[in-house]
Amino acid sequence: MSLMANALPLRGPVARPGALRGSGRVIRHIVRRDRVRLTVWALSIAAFVAYFTLALSTVFDAAALAARAAVMRTPTGIVMGGPGYGLDDYTTPVAIANEGITWIVLALAIMSIVHVVRHTRAEEESARAELVRAAPIGRHAAAIAALATLAGHLVVIAALGAASLVALGEDVAVVDAFALMLGSSGAALVFGAVALVTAQVTESARAASGLALAVFGVFFAIRAAGDLQELGGSALSWFSPIAWAQQMRPFVELRWWPLALSLAATVVLLALAAAIAARRDLGAGLVRSRGGRARASRALASPFALAWRQQRAALAWTALGLGLLWFASGTMMSTLDDMMRDLVATTPALGALFGTDPTEFTVSFLGMLMLFVGLCAAAYAIVAGQRAREEESSGRLEIVAAAPVSRGGWFTAQMLVAALGSLLVLAVSVGALWLGGFLVGIEDPGPADFGRVLAFSAPGVLVFLAVTAALYAWLPRAMGVSWAAFAAVFVIGMFGAVFDLPEWFLRISPFHGIADAFRNDASVLPPVIVAAVAAGLFALALLGFRRRELRTG
């Protein structure tokens, strides 16, 4: 469903009476259709806020928080965190606001973009919008319904997140907690409105989502550049909606008026989307898609080539983004190593996590970095693996299957491209991390060590893809379990040693023992076993996909 143009043109961007007719019915339809998806998102964001609050409240004491404040004054801390305010008295709530808002806005913005595009441009692209418009539904009803359900969902998430802050944090002011979450939700609503505009500009849901995410990246860069000019933010920072959430400054000097900027920007973008929609045809975009060749090249004459063409753009942007992220992290390794040694000496919880022996500490510290690198690559593997279900539910797989292409060949090609892409993301991330460290004086590990790190990390990444493939083949409606497994591995890797969990339980994680890659006498048996598990799951997935019927919708 989307903003659509009638056969009769509008006089200006203002909608005629009846353009919003049926909005309530569409809202009820969206809520009913996405009730599970909305619930999972709300609980996931609330769980992230709860984890971040609990981690800062229990693991870091006053000295450790002061050390984190020092990191927040560095360029990398400012770029990855925020403008830096309240650093002279860096309490747990202040740390949550300084370091968490950027990531909360990021998660909510992705959710908002996906939600709006799903119920606007994607509905037009699938032709379902034409069926809906056959009923007494107004031109702008779908867009208003998508934005209204998004706003309500963000309010619910804000309430759950604020409740997590108050319940798990120490000395957390209720008003400031709600301000933090409402400010983040307001910034995310702006990006939902951005997606509403991009849904009018482009002719495909994929392009609309990509363009909206690119806009987020531009605003992130503007915010980072502005904050780097002056601690606490400069005039340039105010050109980014992300900064509006941060500049509410909860737990330091709370002010509500930046929230009004988010609401005003949402209204302006909504008007812009309506103006564009009034001047385009149903299914069309402001910018027409480029026409393709009359005949496909031989490079597309295989399921593998088709899968590669579908996934190459996402792979390129993911590799670039994670490469920059881990390069920046590598440049901090020279200072973080000394800082973390001091923290381990003064904080027992961190000592349990990283060890107190200098050699063991280095291994554990690098292993923890590689855990995050591996999880980032695993997240891409899950997303890439789930693309096969999108092809099936959209009906495109049926068209491909009508050609002389075996189901097993198509499935293998999809998963092979996803596997190669995941390994490429992992290699780029590891290489960028070591390059950043090398530039600041960290010794280059060399080709042999680099290969050993990849060999210990790659099987864990492939396990996540294999789990996703198996779920798609046997239980496609339960593919969300992949993300539950992802969260479980993260918790085990981060807190298994702190909570003194038994060794057999820790071995459930495919990334268990990833720190052994930095030991010269490490056994190669664990990664071989993990690789064998991944291969077995892939074989099980192929068997299941060949046996079940295809589904659409």
C-alpha positions as CSV (number, residue, x, y, z in Angstrom):
1,M,0.0,0.0,0.0
2,S,1.3,3.4,-0.8
3,L,0.6,7.0,-1.6
4,M,-1.1,6.8,-5.0
5,A,-2.3,9.1,-7.7
6,N,-5.9,9.0,-9.0
7,A,-6.7,9.1,-12.7
8,L,-7.6,12.8,-12.1
9,P,-4.7,15.1,-11.2
10,L,-4.7,17.0,-8.0
11,R,-4.5,20.8,-7.9
12,G,-1.3,21.2,-5.8
13,P,0.0,18.9,-3.1
14,V,-3.0,19.2,-0.8
15,A,-5.2,16.1,-0.7
16,R,-8.9,16.3,-1.6
17,P,-11.5,15.2,0.9
18,G,-11.6,11.4,1.0
19,A,-7.9,11.0,0.3
20,L,-7.5,9.6,3.8
21,R,-10.7,7.6,3.7
22,G,-10.2,4.1,5.1
23,S,-7.1,4.9,7.1
24,G,-8.5,3.3,10.2
25,R,-9.2,0.1,8.3
26,V,-5.7,0.0,6.9
27,I,-4.2,0.6,10.3
28,R,-6.1,-2.3,11.7
29,H,-4.9,-4.5,8.8
30,I,-1.3,-3.5,9.4
31,V,-1.4,-4.2,13.1
32,R,-3.0,-7.6,12.5
33,R,-0.7,-8.5,9.7
34,D,2.5,-7.4,11.6
35,R,1.5,-8.2,15.2
36,V,4.3,-10.8,15.6
37,R,6.9,-8.7,13.8
38,L,6.0,-5.6,15.9
39,T,6.2,-7.6,19.1
40,V,9.6,-9.0,18.3
41,W,11.0,-5.6,17.4
42,A,9.6,-4.0,20.6
43,L,11.0,-6.8,22.9
44,S,14.3,-6.9,21.1
45,I,14.9,-3.1,21.5
46,A,13.8,-3.3,25.1
47,A,16.2,-6.2,25.7
48,F,19.1,-4.3,24.2
49,V,18.4,-1.3,26.5
50,A,18.1,-3.7,29.4
51,Y,21.4,-5.4,28.6
52,F,23.3,-2.1,28.1
53,T,21.9,-0.8,31.4
54,L,22.7,-4.0,33.3
55,A,26.2,-4.2,31.9
56,L,27.1,-0.7,32.8
57,S,25.5,-1.0,36.3
58,T,27.2,-4.2,37.3
59,V,30.5,-4.5,35.4
60,F,31.8,-0.9,35.6
61,D,32.6,0.8,38.9
62,A,33.3,4.6,39.3
63,A,36.9,4.2,38.1
64,A,35.9,2.2,35.1
65,L,33.3,4.7,34.2
66,A,35.9,7.5,34.4
67,A,38.0,5.6,32.0
68,R,35.1,5.3,29.6
69,A,34.6,9.0,29.9
70,A,38.2,9.5,28.8
71,V,37.5,7.3,25.7
72,M,34.5,9.4,24.9
73,R,36.8,12.4,24.6
74,T,38.8,10.7,21.8
75,P,37.8,11.2,18.1
76,T,36.8,7.6,17.8
77,G,34.7,7.7,20.9
78,I,32.9,10.8,19.6
79,V,32.2,9.3,16.2
80,M,31.0,6.0,17.5
81,G,29.2,7.4,20.6
82,G,28.1,11.0,20.8
83,P,29.0,14.6,21.4
84,G,30.2,14.0,24.9
85,Y,28.4,15.8,27.8
86,G,28.5,15.1,31.5
87,L,31.9,13.6,31.1
88,D,33.2,15.2,34.3
89,D,30.7,13.3,36.4
90,Y,30.3,10.1,34.3
91,T,27.6,8.1,36.1
92,T,25.9,5.0,34.6
93,P,22.8,6.9,33.3
94,V,25.1,9.5,31.7
95,A,27.1,6.8,30.1
96,I,23.9,5.2,28.7
97,A,22.8,8.5,27.2
98,N,26.3,9.3,25.7
99,E,27.1,5.9,24.3
100,G,23.7,4.3,23.7
101,I,21.5,6.9,21.9
102,T,23.4,6.5,18.6
103,W,22.8,2.8,18.5
104,I,19.3,2.9,19.8
105,V,18.5,5.4,17.0
106,L,20.2,3.2,14.5
107,A,18.2,0.2,15.4
108,L,14.9,2.1,15.5
109,A,15.7,3.8,12.2
110,I,16.3,0.5,10.5
111,M,13.0,-0.8,11.9
112,S,11.2,2.4,10.8
113,I,12.6,2.3,7.2
114,V,11.7,-1.4,6.8
115,H,8.2,-0.9,8.2
116,V,7.3,2.1,6.0
117,V,8.7,0.6,2.8
118,R,7.0,-2.7,3.5
119,H,3.6,-1.1,3.7
120,T,4.0,1.4,0.9
121,R,6.4,0.8,-2.0
122,A,6.6,-3.0,-1.5
123,E,2.8,-3.2,-1.7
124,E,2.8,-1.3,-5.0
125,E,5.7,-3.4,-6.4
126,S,3.8,-6.7,-5.6
127,A,0.5,-5.3,-7.2
128,R,-1.4,-5.8,-3.9
129,A,-1.9,-2.1,-3.7
130,E,-4.2,-2.2,-6.8
131,L,-6.4,-4.7,-5.0
132,V,-6.6,-2.5,-1.9
133,R,-7.4,0.6,-4.0
134,A,-10.3,-1.3,-5.6
135,A,-12.0,-0.9,-2.1
136,P,-13.1,2.5,-0.8
137,I,-9.6,3.4,0.3
138,G,-8.2,7.0,-0.1
139,R,-5.1,7.9,-2.0
140,H,-3.0,8.7,1.1
141,A,-4.6,6.2,3.5
142,A,-1.8,3.6,3.2
143,A,0.9,6.2,3.9
144,I,-0.9,7.7,6.8
145,A,-1.5,4.2,8.2
146,A,2.1,3.1,7.8
147,L,3.4,6.3,9.6
148,A,0.6,6.1,12.3
149,T,1.4,2.5,13.2
150,L,5.1,3.3,13.2
151,A,4.5,6.2,15.6
152,G,2.4,4.1,17.9
153,H,5.0,1.3,17.8
154,L,7.8,3.7,18.7
155,V,5.8,5.1,21.7
156,V,5.4,1.5,23.0
157,I,9.1,0.8,22.5
158,A,9.9,4.1,24.3
159,A,7.8,3.0,27.2
160,L,9.4,-0.4,27.4
161,G,12.9,0.9,27.1
162,A,12.4,3.6,29.7
163,A,10.9,0.9,32.1
164,S,14.0,-1.2,31.5
165,L,16.3,1.8,32.3
166,V,14.4,2.6,35.5
167,A,14.1,-1.0,36.7
168,L,17.7,-2.1,36.1
169,G,19.7,1.2,36.4
170,E,20.9,2.8,39.6
171,D,19.5,6.3,40.5
172,V,17.8,6.6,37.1
173,A,15.4,9.5,36.9
174,V,12.1,8.4,35.4
175,V,11.5,11.6,33.4
176,D,15.0,11.5,31.9
177,A,14.6,7.8,31.0
178,F,11.5,8.6,29.1
179,A,13.1,11.6,27.5
180,L,16.0,9.4,26.3
181,M,13.7,6.9,24.6
182,L,11.2,9.4,23.3
183,G,14.0,11.5,21.7
184,S,15.5,8.4,20.1
185,S,12.0,7.4,18.9
186,G,11.4,10.9,17.5
187,A,14.6,10.7,15.5
188,A,13.6,7.3,14.2
189,L,10.2,8.6,13.1
190,V,12.0,11.2,11.0
191,F,13.8,8.4,9.1
192,G,10.5,6.6,8.7
193,A,9.2,9.8,7.0
194,V,12.4,9.8,4.9
195,A,11.5,6.3,3.8
196,L,8.0,7.5,2.9
197,V,9.6,10.1,0.5
198,T,12.1,7.6,-1.0
199,A,9.1,5.2,-1.6
200,Q,7.7,7.9,-3.9
201,V,11.0,8.5,-5.7
202,T,12.0,5.0,-6.6
203,E,10.1,2.1,-8.3
204,S,11.3,-0.8,-6.1
205,A,11.2,-1.5,-2.4
206,R,14.9,-2.4,-2.4
207,A,15.9,0.9,-3.9
208,A,13.6,2.8,-1.5
209,S,15.2,1.1,1.5
210,G,18.7,1.5,0.3
211,L,18.2,5.2,-0.5
212,A,16.7,5.8,3.0
213,L,19.6,4.0,4.7
214,A,22.0,6.1,2.6
215,V,20.3,9.2,3.9
216,F,20.8,7.9,7.5
217,G,24.5,7.4,6.7
218,V,24.8,11.0,5.5
219,F,23.1,12.3,8.6
220,F,25.4,10.1,10.8
221,A,28.4,11.6,9.0
222,I,27.1,15.1,9.5
223,R,26.5,14.5,13.2
224,A,30.0,13.0,13.7
225,A,31.7,15.8,11.8
226,G,29.8,18.4,13.8
227,D,30.6,16.8,17.2
228,L,34.3,16.5,16.2
229,Q,34.5,20.2,15.8
230,E,33.5,20.9,19.4
231,L,33.0,18.8,22.4
232,G,29.3,18.8,23.1
233,G,28.4,19.4,19.5
234,S,28.7,22.3,17.1
235,A,26.3,24.2,14.8
236,L,26.8,21.5,12.1
237,S,25.6,18.8,14.5
238,W,22.1,20.3,14.5
239,F,21.6,19.5,10.8
240,S,21.3,15.8,11.8
241,P,18.2,14.2,13.4
242,I,20.5,11.9,15.3
243,A,21.9,15.0,17.1
244,W,18.4,16.1,18.1
245,A,18.0,13.0,20.2
246,Q,21.4,13.4,21.8
247,Q,21.0,17.1,22.4
248,M,18.0,16.5,24.7
249,R,20.9,15.7,27.1
250,P,19.0,13.4,29.5
251,F,20.5,12.8,33.0
252,V,22.6,16.0,32.6
253,E,20.6,19.0,31.7
254,L,17.3,17.7,30.2
255,R,15.6,19.8,27.6
256,W,12.5,18.8,25.6
257,W,12.5,21.3,22.8
258,P,14.8,19.3,20.4
259,L,12.0,16.7,20.3
260,A,9.9,19.3,18.5
261,L,12.5,19.4,15.7
262,S,11.9,15.7,15.0
263,L,8.1,16.2,14.9
264,A,8.4,19.2,12.7
265,A,10.7,17.4,10.3
266,T,8.3,14.5,10.1
267,V,5.4,16.8,9.2
268,V,7.5,18.5,6.4
269,L,8.6,15.1,5.0
270,L,5.0,13.8,5.1
271,A,3.9,16.9,3.1
272,L,6.7,16.4,0.6
273,A,5.7,12.7,0.1
274,A,2.1,13.7,-0.5
275,A,3.2,16.3,-3.1
276,I,5.3,13.7,-5.0
277,A,2.5,11.1,-4.7
278,A,0.0,13.5,-6.2
279,R,2.0,13.7,-9.4
280,R,2.8,10.1,-10.2
281,D,1.0,7.0,-11.4
282,L,0.3,3.9,-9.3
283,G,3.3,1.7,-9.4
284,A,5.6,4.4,-10.8
285,G,8.2,6.5,-9.1
286,L,9.4,10.0,-9.5
287,V,12.6,8.6,-11.0
288,R,12.1,5.8,-13.6
289,S,14.1,2.7,-13.3
290,R,16.8,2.3,-16.0
291,G,15.8,0.0,-18.8
292,G,17.7,-3.2,-19.1
293,R,19.2,-5.0,-22.1
294,A,16.9,-6.6,-24.6
295,R,18.7,-9.9,-23.9
296,A,20.5,-11.0,-20.8
297,S,24.2,-11.6,-21.0
298,R,25.7,-15.0,-20.5
299,A,26.9,-13.9,-17.1
300,L,23.3,-14.2,-15.9
301,A,22.7,-17.7,-17.4
302,S,23.0,-19.6,-14.1
303,P,21.3,-19.6,-10.7
304,F,24.6,-18.6,-9.1
305,A,24.9,-15.5,-11.3
306,L,21.4,-14.5,-10.5
307,A,22.0,-14.8,-6.8
308,W,25.2,-12.8,-7.1
309,R,23.4,-10.0,-8.9
310,Q,20.7,-9.9,-6.3
311,Q,23.1,-9.8,-3.3
312,R,26.2,-7.9,-4.6
313,A,25.0,-4.4,-3.7
314,A,24.1,-5.3,-0.1
315,L,27.4,-7.2,0.2
316,A,29.4,-4.2,-1.1
317,W,27.8,-1.7,1.3
318,T,28.1,-4.1,4.3
319,A,31.7,-4.8,3.6
320,L,32.5,-1.1,3.3
321,G,30.6,-0.1,6.4
322,L,32.1,-2.8,8.6
323,G,35.5,-2.2,7.1
324,L,35.4,1.4,8.2
325,L,34.0,0.5,11.6
326,W,36.7,-2.1,12.4
327,F,39.5,0.1,10.9
328,A,38.4,2.8,13.4
329,S,38.4,0.2,16.2
330,G,41.9,-0.9,15.2
331,T,43.3,2.6,15.5
332,M,42.2,2.6,19.2
333,M,43.9,-0.7,20.1
334,S,47.2,1.0,21.2
335,T,45.3,3.1,23.8
336,L,42.6,0.6,24.7
337,D,45.1,-2.1,25.5
338,D,46.7,-0.1,28.3
339,M,43.4,1.3,29.5
340,M,41.8,-2.2,29.7
341,R,44.8,-3.5,31.7
342,D,44.2,-0.7,34.3
343,L,40.5,-1.5,34.3
344,V,41.1,-5.2,34.8
345,A,43.4,-4.5,37.7
346,T,40.7,-2.4,39.5
347,T,37.5,-4.2,38.4
348,P,37.1,-7.8,39.5
349,A,34.3,-8.5,37.0
350,L,36.6,-7.5,34.1
351,G,39.4,-9.6,35.6
352,A,37.0,-12.6,35.4
353,L,36.2,-11.8,31.8
354,F,39.8,-11.1,30.4
355,G,42.0,-12.7,33.0
356,T,44.8,-11.1,35.0
357,D,47.9,-12.6,33.5
358,P,49.4,-10.2,30.9
359,T,49.7,-12.8,28.2
360,E,46.3,-14.3,28.9
361,F,44.8,-10.8,29.0
362,T,46.1,-10.0,25.5
363,V,44.7,-13.3,24.1
364,S,41.3,-12.7,25.8
365,F,41.1,-9.1,24.7
366,L,41.8,-10.0,21.1
367,G,39.4,-12.9,21.4
368,M,36.7,-10.5,22.6
369,L,37.3,-8.2,19.6
370,M,37.1,-11.2,17.2
371,L,33.8,-12.3,18.9
372,F,32.3,-8.9,17.8
373,V,33.9,-9.2,14.4
374,G,32.4,-12.7,14.0
375,L,29.0,-11.7,15.2
376,C,28.9,-8.8,12.7
377,A,29.7,-11.2,9.9
378,A,27.2,-13.7,11.3
379,A,24.4,-11.0,11.2
380,Y,25.1,-10.5,7.5
381,A,25.0,-14.2,7.0
382,I,21.5,-14.4,8.6
383,V,20.2,-11.6,6.5
384,A,21.7,-13.0,3.3
385,G,20.3,-16.5,4.1
386,Q,16.8,-15.1,4.6
387,R,16.8,-13.6,1.1
388,A,15.9,-17.0,-0.3
389,R,12.6,-16.8,1.6
390,E,11.9,-13.3,0.1
391,E,12.3,-14.7,-3.4
392,E,9.9,-17.5,-2.6
393,S,7.2,-15.5,-0.9
394,S,7.3,-12.8,-3.6
395,G,6.5,-15.5,-6.3
396,R,9.8,-14.9,-8.2
397,L,11.0,-18.4,-7.3
398,E,8.1,-20.0,-9.2
399,I,9.1,-18.1,-12.3
400,V,12.7,-19.3,-12.0
401,A,11.6,-22.8,-11.3
402,A,9.5,-22.8,-14.5
403,A,12.8,-22.6,-16.4
404,P,15.2,-25.6,-16.7
405,V,16.6,-24.9,-13.2
406,S,16.5,-27.5,-10.5
407,R,15.3,-26.5,-7.1
408,G,18.4,-27.9,-5.5
409,G,20.6,-25.9,-7.9
410,W,18.8,-22.7,-7.1
411,F,18.9,-23.3,-3.3
412,T,22.6,-24.2,-3.5
413,A,23.4,-21.1,-5.5
414,Q,21.6,-18.8,-3.1
415,M,23.4,-20.3,0.0
416,L,26.7,-20.4,-1.8
417,V,26.6,-16.7,-2.6
418,A,25.5,-15.9,0.9
419,A,28.4,-18.0,2.3
420,L,31.0,-16.4,0.1
421,G,29.7,-13.0,0.9
422,S,29.7,-13.7,4.7
423,L,33.3,-14.9,4.4
424,L,34.3,-11.8,2.4
425,V,32.7,-9.6,5.1
426,L,34.7,-11.4,7.7
427,A,37.9,-11.1,5.8
428,V,37.4,-7.4,5.2
429,S,36.6,-6.8,8.8
430,V,39.6,-8.7,10.1
431,G,41.9,-7.0,7.6
432,A,40.6,-3.6,8.4
433,L,41.0,-4.2,12.2
434,W,44.6,-5.2,11.7
435,L,45.3,-2.4,9.3
436,G,44.1,0.2,11.8
437,G,46.2,-1.4,14.5
438,F,49.3,-1.6,12.3
439,L,49.0,2.2,11.5
440,V,49.2,3.0,15.2
441,G,52.1,0.7,16.0
442,I,50.5,-2.7,16.6
443,E,52.7,-5.4,15.1
444,D,51.4,-6.9,11.9
445,P,50.3,-10.5,12.5
446,G,51.6,-11.7,9.1
447,P,49.8,-13.9,6.5
448,A,50.0,-17.1,8.5
449,D,48.5,-15.5,11.6
450,F,45.9,-13.7,9.6
451,G,44.9,-17.0,7.9
452,R,44.7,-18.8,11.3
453,V,42.3,-16.1,12.7
454,L,40.1,-16.5,9.7
455,A,40.2,-20.3,10.0
456,F,39.0,-20.1,13.6
457,S,36.3,-17.5,12.9
458,A,34.8,-18.6,9.6
459,P,33.2,-21.9,10.8
460,G,31.1,-20.0,13.4
461,V,29.9,-17.6,10.8
462,L,28.9,-20.4,8.5
463,V,27.0,-22.1,11.3
464,F,24.6,-19.1,11.6
465,L,24.0,-19.3,7.8
466,A,23.5,-23.0,8.0
467,V,20.9,-22.6,10.8
468,T,19.1,-20.0,8.8
469,A,19.1,-22.3,5.7
470,A,17.8,-25.3,7.7
471,L,15.0,-23.2,9.2
472,Y,14.1,-21.9,5.8
473,A,14.0,-25.4,4.3
474,W,12.0,-27.1,7.1
475,L,10.3,-24.3,9.1
476,P,10.2,-21.1,7.0
477,R,7.9,-19.4,9.5
478,A,10.4,-19.9,12.3
479,M,13.3,-18.2,10.6
480,G,13.4,-15.6,13.4
481,V,14.9,-18.3,15.6
482,S,18.2,-17.5,13.9
483,W,18.2,-14.1,15.6
484,A,17.4,-15.7,18.9
485,A,20.4,-18.0,18.5
486,F,22.5,-14.9,17.6
487,A,21.4,-13.2,20.8
488,A,22.2,-16.3,22.9
489,V,25.7,-16.6,21.5
490,F,26.3,-12.9,22.2
491,V,25.3,-13.4,25.9
492,I,27.3,-16.5,26.3
493,G,30.4,-14.9,24.8
494,M,30.1,-11.8,26.8
495,F,29.0,-13.1,30.2
496,G,29.8,-16.8,30.2
497,A,33.0,-16.3,32.2
498,V,31.6,-13.6,34.5
499,F,28.7,-15.9,35.5
500,D,31.0,-18.9,35.8
501,L,28.9,-21.0,33.4
502,P,30.0,-24.6,32.9
503,E,32.4,-25.4,30.1
504,W,30.0,-27.7,28.3
505,F,27.5,-24.9,28.2
506,L,30.0,-22.4,26.8
507,R,30.9,-24.9,24.0
508,I,27.3,-24.4,22.6
509,S,28.6,-21.2,21.0
510,P,30.2,-21.7,17.6
511,F,32.6,-18.9,18.5
512,H,33.7,-20.6,21.7
513,G,37.5,-20.8,21.8
514,I,37.9,-18.1,19.1
515,A,40.6,-16.6,21.2
516,D,42.7,-19.7,20.6
517,A,43.5,-18.3,17.2
518,F,46.1,-16.1,18.9
519,R,47.8,-19.1,20.6
520,N,50.5,-20.9,18.6
521,D,49.8,-24.2,20.3
522,A,46.0,-24.1,19.7
523,S,44.3,-27.3,18.6
524,V,42.6,-27.1,15.2
525,L,40.0,-29.7,16.2
526,P,37.3,-27.3,17.6
527,P,37.0,-25.2,14.4
528,V,37.0,-28.5,12.3
529,I,34.1,-29.7,14.5
530,V,32.2,-26.5,14.0
531,A,32.8,-26.7,10.3
532,A,31.4,-30.2,10.2
533,V,28.3,-29.1,12.1
534,A,27.8,-26.3,9.5
535,A,28.2,-28.8,6.6
536,G,25.7,-31.2,8.2
537,L,23.1,-28.4,8.6
538,F,23.6,-27.4,5.0
539,A,23.0,-30.9,3.8
540,L,19.9,-31.2,6.0
541,A,18.7,-27.9,4.6
542,L,19.1,-29.0,1.0
543,L,17.2,-32.2,1.8
544,G,14.3,-30.3,3.4
545,F,14.0,-27.8,0.6
546,R,13.8,-30.5,-2.1
547,R,11.0,-32.3,-0.1
548,R,8.6,-29.4,0.7
549,E,6.3,-27.4,-1.5
550,L,6.9,-23.9,-2.5
551,R,4.9,-21.2,-0.8
552,T,4.0,-17.6,-1.8
553,G,2.6,-14.7,0.2
